[in-house]
Amino acid sequence: MNQMQPANDQANSSNAGQASADTLHAIVMQSLDDDQAQEMISIPLEGKSSIADYMVIASGRSSRQVASMAQKLAERIKQQTGVIARIEGLPTADWVLVDAGDVIVHLFRPEVRSFYNLERMWGFADAPGTVQAVTH
């Protein structure tokens, strides 16, 4: 008899490889850089929010690039850490969320990113590109 485990993704991310937030963050930043993400920013959340230690926001030139970046990112995280990242928003790929536990990644098409302006919501800048980008 199969038992459903509602927190299966959380169990996988905390057990598999026990990747540190800094390791996950480095993988995310490198993966997005490799895939030519635009206007990448990283917002440190440790001590400010319990949702994650880092939030990364980046843009892709098209829905196709956004979807590709998200899928490759999830694959790289799994290969390098064993963490199974959840992906939401792939069908339209205007805004895709990749949740790797300690690192949450928002990937946008540029127009959608400027409409929602998450950077401002988190107390950073009014426009992408003016936020202090974390170098990797």
TIZAFI-446266 format. One line per field, with one value per atom (N, C-alpha, C): residue number from 1; residue in one letter; atom name; x, y negated, z negated. Coordinates in pm, 1 decimal, m for minus. Layout:
% TIZAFI-446266
nr (NUM; ...)
rest (a; ...)
atom (CA; ...)
x (X; ...)
y (Y; ...)
z (Z; ...)
***
This chain:
% TIZAFI-446266
nr (1; 1; 1; 2; 2; 2; 3; 3; 3; 4; 4; 4; 5; 5; 5; 6; 6; 6; 7; 7; 7; 8; 8; 8; 9; 9; 9; 10; 10; 10; 11; 11; 11; 12; 12; 12; 13; 13; 13; 14; 14; 14; 15; 15; 15; 16; 16; 16; 17; 17; 17; 18; 18; 18; 19; 19; 19; 20; 20; 20; 21; 21; 21; 22; 22; 22; 23; 23; 23; 24; 24; 24; 25; 25; 25; 26; 26; 26; 27; 27; 27; 28; 28; 28; 29; 29; 29; 30; 30; 30; 31; 31; 31; 32; 32; 32; 33; 33; 33; 34; 34; 34; 35; 35; 35; 36; 36; 36; 37; 37; 37; 38; 38; 38; 39; 39; 39; 40; 40; 40; 41; 41; 41; 42; 42; 42; 43; 43; 43; 44; 44; 44; 45; 45; 45; 46; 46; 46; 47; 47; 47; 48; 48; 48; 49; 49; 49; 50; 50; 50; 51; 51; 51; 52; 52; 52; 53; 53; 53; 54; 54; 54; 55; 55; 55; 56; 56; 56; 57; 57; 57; 58; 58; 58; 59; 59; 59; 60; 60; 60; 61; 61; 61; 62; 62; 62; 63; 63; 63; 64; 64; 64; 65; 65; 65; 66; 66; 66; 67; 67; 67; 68; 68; 68; 69; 69; 69; 70; 70; 70; 71; 71; 71; 72; 72; 72; 73; 73; 73; 74; 74; 74; 75; 75; 75; 76; 76; 76; 77; 77; 77; 78; 78; 78; 79; 79; 79; 80; 80; 80; 81; 81; 81; 82; 82; 82; 83; 83; 83; 84; 84; 84; 85; 85; 85; 86; 86; 86; 87; 87; 87; 88; 88; 88; 89; 89; 89; 90; 90; 90; 91; 91; 91; 92; 92; 92; 93; 93; 93; 94; 94; 94; 95; 95; 95; 96; 96; 96; 97; 97; 97; 98; 98; 98; 99; 99; 99; 100; 100; 100; 101; 101; 101; 102; 102; 102; 103; 103; 103; 104; 104; 104; 105; 105; 105; 106; 106; 106; 107; 107; 107; 108; 108; 108; 109; 109; 109; 110; 110; 110; 111; 111; 111; 112; 112; 112; 113; 113; 113; 114; 114; 114; 115; 115; 115; 116; 116; 116; 117; 117; 117; 118; 118; 118; 119; 119; 119; 120; 120; 120; 121; 121; 121; 122; 122; 122; 123; 123; 123; 124; 124; 124; 125; 125; 125; 126; 126; 126; 127; 127; 127; 128; 128; 128; 129; 129; 129; 130; 130; 130; 131; 131; 131; 132; 132; 132; 133; 133; 133; 134; 134; 134; 135; 135; 135; 136; 136; 136)
rest (m; m; m; n; n; n; q; q; q; m; m; m; q; q; q; p; p; p; a; a; a; n; n; n; d; d; d; q; q; q; a; a; a; n; n; n; s; s; s; s; s; s; n; n; n; a; a; a; g; g; g; q; q; q; a; a; a; s; s; s; a; a; a; d; d; d; t; t; t; l; l; l; h; h; h; a; a; a; i; i; i; v; v; v; m; m; m; q; q; q; s; s; s; l; l; l; d; d; d; d; d; d; d; d; d; q; q; q; a; a; a; q; q; q; e; e; e; m; m; m; i; i; i; s; s; s; i; i; i; p; p; p; l; l; l; e; e; e; g; g; g; k; k; k; s; s; s; s; s; s; i; i; i; a; a; a; d; d; d; y; y; y; m; m; m; v; v; v; i; i; i; a; a; a; s; s; s; g; g; g; r; r; r; s; s; s; s; s; s; r; r; r; q; q; q; v; v; v; a; a; a; s; s; s; m; m; m; a; a; a; q; q; q; k; k; k; l; l; l; a; a; a; e; e; e; r; r; r; i; i; i; k; k; k; q; q; q; q; q; q; t; t; t; g; g; g; v; v; v; i; i; i; a; a; a; r; r; r; i; i; i; e; e; e; g; g; g; l; l; l; p; p; p; t; t; t; a; a; a; d; d; d; w; w; w; v; v; v; l; l; l; v; v; v; d; d; d; a; a; a; g; g; g; d; d; d; v; v; v; i; i; i; v; v; v; h; h; h; l; l; l; f; f; f; r; r; r; p; p; p; e; e; e; v; v; v; r; r; r; s; s; s; f; f; f; y; y; y; n; n; n; l; l; l; e; e; e; r; r; r; m; m; m; w; w; w; g; g; g; f; f; f; a; a; a; d; d; d; a; a; a; p; p; p; g; g; g; t; t; t; v; v; v; q; q; q; a; a; a; v; v; v; t; t; t; h; h; h)
atom (N; CA; C; N; CA; C; N; CA; C; N; CA; C; N; CA; C; N; CA; C; N; CA; C; N; CA; C; N; CA; C; N; CA; C; N; CA; C; N; CA; C; N; CA; C; N; CA; C; N; CA; C; N; CA; C; N; CA; C; N; CA; C; N; CA; C; N; CA; C; N; CA; C; N; CA; C; N; CA; C; N; CA; C; N; CA; C; N; CA; C; N; CA; C; N; CA; C; N; CA; C; N; CA; C; N; CA; C; N; CA; C; N; CA; C; N; CA; C; N; CA; C; N; CA; C; N; CA; C; N; CA; C; N; CA; C; N; CA; C; N; CA; C; N; CA; C; N; CA; C; N; CA; C; N; CA; C; N; CA; C; N; CA; C; N; CA; C; N; CA; C; N; CA; C; N; CA; C; N; CA; C; N; CA; C; N; CA; C; N; CA; C; N; CA; C; N; CA; C; N; CA; C; N; CA; C; N; CA; C; N; CA; C; N; CA; C; N; CA; C; N; CA; C; N; CA; C; N; CA; C; N; CA; C; N; CA; C; N; CA; C; N; CA; C; N; CA; C; N; CA; C; N; CA; C; N; CA; C; N; CA; C; N; CA; C; N; CA; C; N; CA; C; N; CA; C; N; CA; C; N; CA; C; N; CA; C; N; CA; C; N; CA; C; N; CA; C; N; CA; C; N; CA; C; N; CA; C; N; CA; C; N; CA; C; N; CA; C; N; CA; C; N; CA; C; N; CA; C; N; CA; C; N; CA; C; N; CA; C; N; CA; C; N; CA; C; N; CA; C; N; CA; C; N; CA; C; N; CA; C; N; CA; C; N; CA; C; N; CA; C; N; CA; C; N; CA; C; N; CA; C; N; CA; C; N; CA; C; N; CA; C; N; CA; C; N; CA; C; N; CA; C; N; CA; C; N; CA; C; N; CA; C; N; CA; C; N; CA; C; N; CA; C; N; CA; C; N; CA; C; N; CA; C; N; CA; C; N; CA; C; N; CA; C; N; CA; C; N; CA; C; N; CA; C; N; CA; C; N; CA; C; N; CA; C; N; CA; C; N; CA; C; N; CA; C)
x (84.2; 0.0; 88.0; 61.4; 138.8; 90.0; 183.5; 147.7; 192.2; 102.8; 139.9; 216.2; 319.1; 395.5; 388.1; 302.3; 280.7; 406.9; 496.9; 618.0; 735.5; 707.2; 812.1; 925.8; 894.1; 998.8; 1086.1; 1023.7; 1101.2; 1188.1; 1135.2; 1214.1; 1333.3; 1310.1; 1419.9; 1524.7; 1481.1; 1578.4; 1656.0; 1598.1; 1672.5; 1758.0; 1724.6; 1799.9; 1906.3; 1873.4; 1960.1; 2077.9; 2193.8; 2313.3; 2328.2; 2223.1; 2224.3; 2305.5; 2268.1; 2338.2; 2316.6; 2423.3; 2410.3; 2346.7; 2292.0; 2231.0; 2334.2; 2455.8; 2560.3; 2597.3; 2601.1; 2630.4; 2519.8; 2395.1; 2281.2; 2284.5; 2312.9; 2317.1; 2423.8; 2540.1; 2648.8; 2609.2; 2542.8; 2497.2; 2395.3; 2301.8; 2198.5; 2261.8; 2350.4; 2410.5; 2493.1; 2567.5; 2649.2; 2561.1; 2456.1; 2365.9; 2299.6; 2250.6; 2185.0; 2284.4; 2406.3; 2509.5; 2541.0; 2554.8; 2582.6; 2472.7; 2348.2; 2234.2; 2200.7; 2290.2; 2278.5; 2154.1; 2124.4; 2015.5; 2052.9; 1952.7; 1975.2; 1935.3; 2006.7; 1974.5; 1954.3; 2052.1; 2044.7; 2071.5; 1987.1; 2013.7; 1990.5; 2056.3; 2038.6; 2005.4; 1900.4; 1857.5; 1878.8; 1969.5; 1989.9; 1871.4; 1812.7; 1695.2; 1722.5; 1839.9; 1870.5; 1853.4; 1775.5; 1748.1; 1635.9; 1590.3; 1483.0; 1353.1; 1363.9; 1246.5; 1275.9; 1172.6; 1190.2; 1166.2; 1130.5; 1099.2; 1223.4; 1337.0; 1460.6; 1576.0; 1697.3; 1815.0; 1849.1; 1811.2; 1836.4; 1716.3; 1691.3; 1596.8; 1675.5; 1667.7; 1736.4; 1630.0; 1650.1; 1557.0; 1637.7; 1587.1; 1656.0; 1553.7; 1598.4; 1512.4; 1569.6; 1478.6; 1515.2; 1456.9; 1511.5; 1466.7; 1330.2; 1292.3; 1165.8; 1111.7; 986.8; 927.5; 1006.8; 1053.6; 1130.9; 1260.9; 1330.6; 1453.8; 1424.9; 1319.8; 1283.0; 1256.5; 1178.4; 1147.2; 1273.7; 1358.5; 1482.6; 1573.9; 1587.8; 1672.5; 1621.3; 1489.3; 1430.0; 1454.8; 1432.9; 1452.1; 1598.4; 1688.7; 1831.3; 1877.1; 1825.3; 1860.5; 1818.3; 1695.3; 1647.0; 1731.5; 1768.1; 1852.1; 1990.0; 2050.4; 2184.5; 2182.6; 2079.5; 2068.5; 2058.4; 1975.2; 1958.7; 2088.6; 2157.0; 2281.6; 2391.1; 2400.5; 2512.0; 2486.5; 2358.9; 2329.9; 2233.1; 2157.6; 2054.3; 1923.2; 1919.7; 1798.5; 1703.8; 1577.6; 1476.4; 1403.0; 1427.0; 1364.1; 1226.5; 1132.8; 998.5; 994.7; 923.3; 910.1; 762.6; 727.8; 590.4; 592.0; 494.8; 479.1; 534.7; 573.9; 632.5; 538.6; 410.8; 327.3; 333.3; 327.3; 334.4; 474.1; 548.0; 686.3; 701.9; 599.0; 612.9; 686.0; 650.7; 710.9; 721.4; 844.0; 865.8; 935.1; 883.0; 940.6; 1011.4; 1136.3; 1212.1; 1242.5; 1185.3; 1201.7; 1295.7; 1417.1; 1517.1; 1535.3; 1436.0; 1443.9; 1506.0; 1637.3; 1705.5; 1725.6; 1703.0; 1716.2; 1590.8; 1527.5; 1409.3; 1446.6; 1412.9; 1450.9; 1325.1; 1318.6; 1210.6; 1270.6; 1219.2; 1264.3; 1149.2; 1176.2; 1071.7; 1106.9; 1002.8; 1020.5; 1029.9; 1106.0; 1129.8; 1003.8; 902.2; 781.2; 708.9; 707.4; 638.7; 716.5; 847.9; 932.0; 907.6; 903.6; 882.6; 742.9; 645.0; 509.3; 502.6; 559.6; 550.9; 655.7; 770.6; 873.9; 902.4; 939.9; 968.1; 1080.7; 1177.1; 1287.9; 1236.9; 1140.3; 1085.3; 1008.1; 934.4; 856.9; 947.0; 1068.6; 1161.7; 1251.7; 1217.5; 1289.6; 1421.3; 1434.2; 1556.6; 1533.2; 1540.5; 1536.8; 1404.7; 1386.4; 1265.8; 1270.6; 1389.0; 1400.4; 1512.1; 1494.9; 1602.8; 1728.4; 1841.4; 1967.4; 2025.8; 1941.9; 1994.4; 2019.5; 1986.0; 2006.0; 2149.0; 2205.3; 2338.4; 2336.0; 2402.8; 2408.3; 2518.5; 2489.0; 2590.7; 2675.3; 2806.3; 2894.4; 2923.8; 2953.2; 2974.6; 3110.4)
y (118.9; 0.0; m124.2; m215.3; m338.2; m440.5; m503.9; m610.7; m741.7; m839.6; m970.8; m1046.4; m1115.2; m1197.8; m1341.3; m1424.1; m1557.9; m1644.3; m1621.4; m1703.9; m1632.0; m1550.3; m1471.5; m1557.5; m1670.3; m1757.8; m1812.6; m1848.2; m1899.3; m1789.5; m1669.4; m1558.6; m1531.7; m1534.1; m1512.5; m1621.2; m1746.0; m1854.0; m1855.1; m1808.0; m1809.2; m1684.2; m1576.2; m1452.4; m1433.4; m1462.6; m1429.1; m1524.0; m1477.6; m1556.5; m1667.1; m1703.1; m1809.2; m1929.1; m1979.7; m2093.1; m2217.6; m2291.3; m2414.6; m2521.6; m2622.4; m2732.2; m2800.0; m2815.1; m2879.9; m2796.4; m2663.8; m2574.9; m2584.5; m2578.1; m2590.6; m2725.2; m2829.3; m2963.8; m2971.8; m2915.7; m2917.2; m2840.4; m2725.9; m2646.6; m2725.9; m2790.7; m2869.6; m2982.1; m3057.5; m3172.5; m3127.0; m3018.0; m2968.3; m2917.2; m2844.3; m2789.7; m2901.4; m3002.7; m3113.8; m3190.8; m3206.8; m3273.3; m3191.3; m3059.8; m2971.6; m2979.8; m2998.0; m3002.6; m3144.4; m3237.7; m3376.2; m3447.7; m3425.7; m3499.8; m3647.6; m3731.1; m3875.4; m3934.5; m4039.2; m4116.7; m4028.9; m3942.5; m3855.2; m3936.2; m3915.5; m3972.1; m3864.0; m3880.2; m3788.1; m3869.7; m3830.5; m3900.7; m3807.0; m3842.2; m3757.8; m3771.1; m3658.3; m3659.2; m3602.2; m3545.0; m3482.6; m3584.7; m3548.7; m3636.5; m3736.3; m3747.1; m3840.1; m3767.3; m3642.1; m3564.2; m3416.6; m3343.5; m3199.7; m3119.9; m3187.0; m3112.7; m3055.8; m3124.0; m3078.2; m3164.4; m3123.6; m3204.0; m3301.9; m3266.5; m3353.1; m3352.5; m3468.1; m3477.6; m3532.5; m3462.9; m3505.9; m3541.8; m3656.8; m3702.9; m3726.7; m3675.9; m3693.9; m3696.4; m3744.3; m3751.6; m3667.1; m3621.5; m3556.4; m3637.4; m3623.1; m3702.4; m3658.8; m3534.2; m3481.9; m3376.2; m3337.4; m3230.0; m3100.8; m3075.9; m2954.7; m2954.3; m3068.4; m3073.9; m3060.4; m3124.2; m3114.8; m2968.9; m2898.1; m2757.5; m2672.6; m2695.8; m2619.2; m2642.0; m2767.7; m2798.2; m2726.9; m2727.8; m2665.0; m2514.6; m2450.2; m2305.6; m2267.0; m2340.0; m2310.8; m2335.6; m2441.2; m2471.9; m2358.2; m2311.3; m2201.2; m2075.4; m2046.7; m1929.3; m1943.0; m2061.0; m2082.2; m2073.0; m2127.1; m2119.0; m1972.9; m1895.9; m1755.0; m1677.6; m1700.8; m1629.6; m1662.3; m1788.7; m1830.8; m1819.0; m1816.4; m1812.6; m1702.2; m1650.2; m1552.6; m1617.2; m1748.8; m1821.5; m1823.1; m1791.9; m1795.7; m1929.0; m2015.2; m2147.0; m2138.5; m2211.0; m2219.8; m2334.0; m2313.3; m2416.6; m2446.4; m2574.2; m2616.2; m2722.1; m2717.2; m2819.3; m2783.2; m2657.9; m2619.3; m2628.3; m2597.9; m2598.4; m2729.6; m2843.1; m2970.9; m3030.8; m3002.5; m3048.0; m3199.4; m3273.2; m3418.2; m3447.2; m3368.6; m3378.9; m3236.7; m3188.3; m3052.4; m3059.5; m2983.7; m2974.9; m2841.0; m2845.3; m2724.3; m2728.3; m2633.9; m2628.5; m2514.6; m2550.7; m2450.6; m2448.5; m2493.9; m2493.1; m2621.0; m2621.5; m2738.7; m2849.2; m2819.0; m2918.0; m2912.7; m3027.5; m3039.7; m3127.0; m3080.2; m3150.6; m3190.8; m3318.3; m3370.6; m3404.8; m3343.2; m3370.0; m3432.7; m3544.5; m3622.4; m3653.7; m3678.9; m3754.8; m3900.4; m3985.7; m4122.5; m4203.4; m4196.5; m4276.7; m4232.1; m4103.3; m4049.0; m4086.8; m4081.6; m4119.3; m4264.5; m4354.7; m4494.1; m4519.1; m4441.0; m4456.8; m4418.7; m4304.3; m4257.5; m4321.3; m4356.4; m4430.7; m4375.1; m4249.0; m4185.3; m4253.2; m4309.3; m4377.1; m4487.4; m4563.8; m4673.4; m4620.1; m4511.7; m4453.3; m4410.3; m4363.7; m4320.1; m4433.4; m4556.4; m4670.9; m4698.4; m4657.1; m4684.1; m4801.6; m4783.0; m4895.5; m4904.6; m5016.0; m5034.8; m4961.3; m4933.8; m4868.8; m4766.7; m4659.1; m4561.9; m4629.1; m4579.6; m4634.4; m4737.3; m4795.4; m4891.3; m4828.5; m4702.7; m4630.8; m4578.3; m4572.5; m4517.4; m4370.0; m4336.3; m4197.5; m4126.7; m4005.2; m3924.5; m3861.8; m3880.1; m3819.4; m3675.7; m3596.4; m3454.4; m3410.8)
z (0.0; 0.0; 0.0; 90.5; 99.4; m1.2; m67.4; m159.7; m98.8; m100.5; m47.5; m155.2; m112.8; m204.9; m155.0; m215.2; m163.8; m162.2; m251.4; m257.6; m193.0; m92.7; m28.7; 24.8; 88.6; 141.6; 29.8; m82.0; m194.6; m252.7; m262.5; m314.8; m224.1; m93.0; 0.5; m11.1; m21.8; m24.5; m155.9; m264.5; m389.2; m406.0; m337.5; m352.2; m245.1; m121.7; m9.8; m1.0; m41.5; m27.3; m129.4; m197.5; m297.1; m247.8; m132.5; m73.0; m157.5; m178.2; m254.1; m165.9; m229.3; m155.1; m66.1; m114.3; m35.0; 87.4; 70.9; 184.0; 288.0; 243.4; 334.8; 406.9; 332.2; 388.9; 498.1; 472.0; 571.1; 697.3; 680.0; 794.9; 876.0; 807.6; 874.9; 955.3; 892.8; 961.2; 1081.9; 1065.6; 1177.5; 1290.5; 1256.3; 1357.2; 1437.3; 1367.8; 1436.9; 1523.4; 1474.0; 1552.7; 1677.9; 1662.0; 1775.9; 1882.1; 1836.3; 1927.9; 1974.7; 1948.1; 1993.3; 1941.0; 1812.8; 1749.9; 1747.0; 1750.5; 1750.3; 1616.5; 1577.8; 1457.2; 1334.5; 1307.8; 1190.6; 1064.5; 967.3; 835.4; 731.5; 619.4; 508.5; 384.9; 318.0; 197.6; 79.0; m12.3; m129.5; m225.3; m261.3; m348.2; m486.9; m507.3; m635.7; m747.6; m847.1; m958.8; m931.8; m806.9; m771.0; m742.2; m695.5; m658.8; m680.0; m714.3; m735.0; m606.3; m496.7; m374.0; m307.5; m320.3; m256.6; m306.9; m273.8; m307.3; m195.9; m71.4; 43.3; 136.9; 197.1; 306.9; 425.3; 536.7; 657.0; 760.5; 825.2; 927.7; 1054.7; 1165.9; 1293.9; 1406.7; 1521.1; 1638.6; 1751.2; 1836.9; 1961.3; 2075.2; 2192.5; 2307.6; 2360.1; 2333.5; 2386.2; 2290.7; 2312.0; 2231.8; 2247.6; 2369.2; 2395.0; 2313.1; 2308.2; 2230.6; 2081.4; 2033.7; 1891.2; 1854.3; 1935.2; 1907.9; 1911.5; 2008.4; 2020.7; 1901.3; 1859.6; 1743.7; 1618.4; 1599.3; 1481.0; 1480.6; 1595.2; 1602.1; 1583.5; 1647.0; 1631.1; 1487.9; 1427.3; 1289.1; 1195.9; 1209.5; 1124.6; 1146.0; 1271.2; 1300.1; 1235.9; 1248.2; 1191.0; 1038.7; 977.8; 831.5; 788.6; 858.4; 823.1; 844.0; 957.6; 986.8; 885.9; 847.3; 763.3; 613.6; 573.0; 429.3; 388.5; 483.2; 449.2; 409.9; 400.2; 363.3; 482.6; 457.3; 562.1; 551.4; 648.2; 649.1; 712.6; 656.1; 713.8; 812.7; 922.9; 1025.4; 1045.5; 1046.9; 1074.6; 1182.8; 1271.7; 1374.2; 1510.6; 1531.0; 1659.6; 1780.1; 1765.7; 1886.6; 1965.5; 1898.3; 1970.6; 1965.4; 1860.5; 1841.3; 1848.7; 1806.6; 1791.4; 1660.5; 1557.1; 1425.1; 1373.7; 1357.1; 1309.6; 1174.3; 1080.4; 946.7; 933.6; 888.5; 859.7; 709.8; 636.4; 491.3; 456.2; 414.4; 375.4; 224.1; 151.9; 5.8; m46.6; m65.6; m119.4; m17.5; 109.3; 215.9; 302.5; 317.7; 402.1; 520.8; 639.8; 762.0; 838.5; 874.9; 958.1; 1093.4; 1198.4; 1334.2; 1411.8; 1476.1; 1542.8; 1686.5; 1765.1; 1887.9; 1842.6; 1910.8; 1862.5; 1832.0; 1920.1; 1895.4; 1769.4; 1745.2; 1627.4; 1501.3; 1511.1; 1396.7; 1357.4; 1455.7; 1418.8; 1363.7; 1407.9; 1355.9; 1207.7; 1170.1; 1031.6; 941.0; 995.3; 924.0; 783.6; 776.9; 648.3; 572.1; 643.5; 577.5; 485.7; 535.1; 455.7; 335.5; 358.1; 248.8; 133.6; 167.7; 64.4; 16.9; 54.5; 2.9; 72.0; 195.4; 269.1; 362.6; 490.8; 584.7; 657.6; 727.8; 806.9; 939.0; 986.8; 1118.4; 1117.4; 1192.6; 1204.3; 1258.1; 1214.4; 1260.9; 1165.5; 1077.3; 981.9; 846.5; 834.3; 709.6; 705.6; 586.5; 574.7; 611.8; 716.2; 759.7; 683.3; 642.1; 576.2; 683.3; 673.8; 772.7; 731.2; 827.3; 800.0; 843.9)
***
